[in-house]
Amino acid sequence: MSILAAGVTGSVASIGYGLAAIGPGIGVGLIFGNGVQAMARQPEAAGLIRSNMFIGFALTEALALIGIVMPFVYGK
């Protein structure tokens, strides 16, 4: 599906992915910001916090990867 607005053509799917990337972007920022803060408060637990931080990062990035694939699946 293609839109024509003010002489600009494009795919609605690309706009949808742009909106879908906002959530994981905010999530990654929160994960790493809070992880660094937690490591500063409890340095002895840095290893556990870091591993949990990377697991959360991977799950959050999975949403972004799903978001980049969906416009291709439902785009036409």
Backbone hydrogen bonds in HBPLUS format (Angstrom, degrees):
<---DONOR---> <-ACCEPTOR-->    atom                        ^
c    i                          cat <-CA-CA->   ^        H-A-AA   ^      H-
h    n   atom  resd res      DA  || num        DHA   H-A  angle D-A-AA Bond
n    s   type  num  typ     dist DA aas  dist angle  dist       angle   num
A0003-ILE N   A0010-GLY O   3.14 MM   7  5.83 158.1  2.19 154.3 161.1     1
A0005-ALA N   A0008-VAL O   3.31 MM   3  5.49 165.8  2.33 144.5 146.0     2
A0008-VAL N   A0005-ALA O   3.08 MM   3  5.49 160.6  2.12 114.0 120.1     3
A0016-GLY N   A0012-VAL O   2.97 MM   4  6.28 154.1  2.04 147.9 155.8     4
A0017-TYR N   A0013-ALA O   2.93 MM   4  6.23 149.6  2.02 146.2 153.6     5
A0018-GLY N   A0014-SER O   3.08 MM   4  6.25 156.3  2.14 140.6 147.0     6
A0019-LEU N   A0015-ILE O   3.06 MM   4  6.36 153.8  2.13 148.1 154.4     7
A0020-ALA N   A0016-GLY O   2.88 MM   4  6.07 146.8  1.99 140.5 150.8     8
A0021-ALA N   A0017-TYR O   2.90 MM   4  6.05 131.7  2.14 147.8 158.7     9
A0022-ILE N   A0019-LEU O   3.34 MM   3  5.60 156.3  2.40 104.1 110.8    10
A0025-GLY N   A0021-ALA O   3.19 MM   4  6.14 150.6  2.29 139.0 147.5    11
A0026-ILE N   A0022-ILE O   3.01 MM   4  6.26 157.5  2.06 154.6 159.6    12
A0027-GLY N   A0023-GLY O   2.90 MM   4  6.11 160.5  1.94 152.9 159.4    13
A0028-VAL N   A0024-PRO O   2.88 MM   4  6.01 159.1  1.92 150.3 153.7    14
A0029-GLY N   A0025-GLY O   3.25 MM   4  6.40 159.9  2.30 140.3 145.7    15
A0030-LEU N   A0026-ILE O   2.97 MM   4  6.25 156.3  2.03 151.2 157.6    16
A0031-ILE N   A0027-GLY O   2.91 MM   4  6.11 159.4  1.95 149.8 155.6    17
A0032-PHE N   A0028-VAL O   3.07 MM   4  6.25 176.8  2.07 157.0 156.7    18
A0033-GLY N   A0029-GLY O   2.94 MM   4  5.88 154.9  2.00 142.4 150.6    19
A0034-ASN N   A0030-LEU O   2.95 MM   4  5.88 167.1  1.97 145.9 150.0    20
A0035-GLY N   A0031-ILE O   2.90 MM   4  5.94 143.6  2.03 139.3 150.6    21
A0036-VAL N   A0032-PHE O   2.98 MM   4  6.07 161.1  2.02 145.8 149.2    22
A0037-GLN N   A0033-GLY O   3.13 MM   4  6.30 157.2  2.19 141.5 148.2    23
A0038-ALA N   A0034-ASN O   2.88 MM   4  6.02 153.4  1.95 142.3 149.4    24
A0039-MET N   A0035-GLY O   2.95 MM   4  6.19 153.5  2.02 146.2 153.3    25
A0040-ALA N   A0036-VAL O   2.97 MM   4  6.18 143.6  2.10 142.6 152.5    26
A0041-ARG N   A0037-GLN O   3.08 MM   4  6.35 143.9  2.22 141.8 151.1    27
A0042-GLN N   A0038-ALA O   2.95 MM   4  6.12 155.1  2.01 148.7 155.2    28
A0045-ALA N   A0042-GLN O   3.09 MM   3  5.67 155.5  2.15 116.7 123.5    29
A0046-ALA N   A0043-PRO O   3.23 MM   3  5.18 158.4  2.28 111.5 110.6    30
A0049-ILE N   A0045-ALA O   3.00 MM   4  6.17 166.8  2.01 160.4 164.7    31
A0050-ARG N   A0046-ALA O   2.84 MM   4  5.88 159.6  1.88 147.6 153.5    32
A0051-SER N   A0047-GLY O   3.06 MM   4  6.27 160.0  2.10 145.7 150.6    33
A0052-ASN N   A0048-LEU O   3.03 MM   4  6.22 163.5  2.05 149.5 154.2    34
A0053-MET N   A0049-ILE O   2.81 MM   4  5.93 143.8  1.94 143.7 155.0    35
A0054-PHE N   A0050-ARG O   3.00 MM   4  6.28 152.7  2.08 148.6 154.1    36
A0055-ILE N   A0051-SER O   3.09 MM   4  6.35 149.2  2.19 143.9 152.3    37
A0056-GLY N   A0052-ASN O   3.02 MM   4  6.21 161.9  2.06 145.7 150.3    38
A0057-PHE N   A0053-MET O   2.91 MM   4  6.13 149.0  2.01 141.5 150.8    39
A0058-ALA N   A0054-PHE O   2.96 MM   4  6.12 158.6  2.00 143.3 148.0    40
A0059-LEU N   A0055-ILE O   3.07 MM   4  6.34 160.3  2.11 150.1 155.0    41
A0060-THR N   A0056-GLY O   2.97 MM   4  6.11 154.1  2.04 144.9 152.3    42
A0061-GLU N   A0057-PHE O   2.86 MM   4  6.04 159.7  1.90 152.7 158.3    43
A0062-ALA N   A0058-ALA O   3.00 MM   4  6.15 136.3  2.20 138.0 149.3    44
A0063-LEU N   A0060-THR O   3.14 MM   3  5.45 131.8  2.39 101.5 112.9    45
A0064-ALA N   A0061-GLU O   3.07 MM   3  4.99 116.3  2.49  92.2 107.6    46
A0065-LEU N   A0061-GLU O   2.94 MM   4  6.29 154.7  2.00 151.2 158.1    47
A0066-ILE N   A0062-ALA O   2.94 MM   4  6.15 154.3  2.00 146.1 153.0    48
A0067-GLY N   A0063-LEU O   2.91 MM   4  6.09 150.4  2.00 140.0 148.9    49
A0068-ILE N   A0064-ALA O   2.96 MM   4  6.28 135.4  2.16 141.0 152.4    50
A0069-VAL N   A0065-LEU O   3.20 MM   4  6.40 137.6  2.39 139.3 149.4    51
A0069-VAL N   A0066-ILE O   3.22 MM   3  5.22 131.7  2.47  95.6 108.2    52
A0070-MET N   A0066-ILE O   3.05 MM   4  6.18 156.2  2.10 154.9 160.3    53
A0072-PHE N   A0069-VAL O   3.02 MM   3  5.53 130.1  2.27 113.2 125.8    54
A0073-VAL N   A0069-VAL O   3.17 MM   4  6.49 145.7  2.29 146.6 156.7    55
A0073-VAL N   A0070-MET O   3.09 MM   3  4.94 119.8  2.46  93.4 108.8    56
A0074-TYR N   A0070-MET O   2.87 MM   4  5.99 176.6  1.87 165.7 165.2    57
A0075-GLY N   A0071-PRO O   2.68 MM   4  4.80 113.3  2.13 126.2 137.6    58
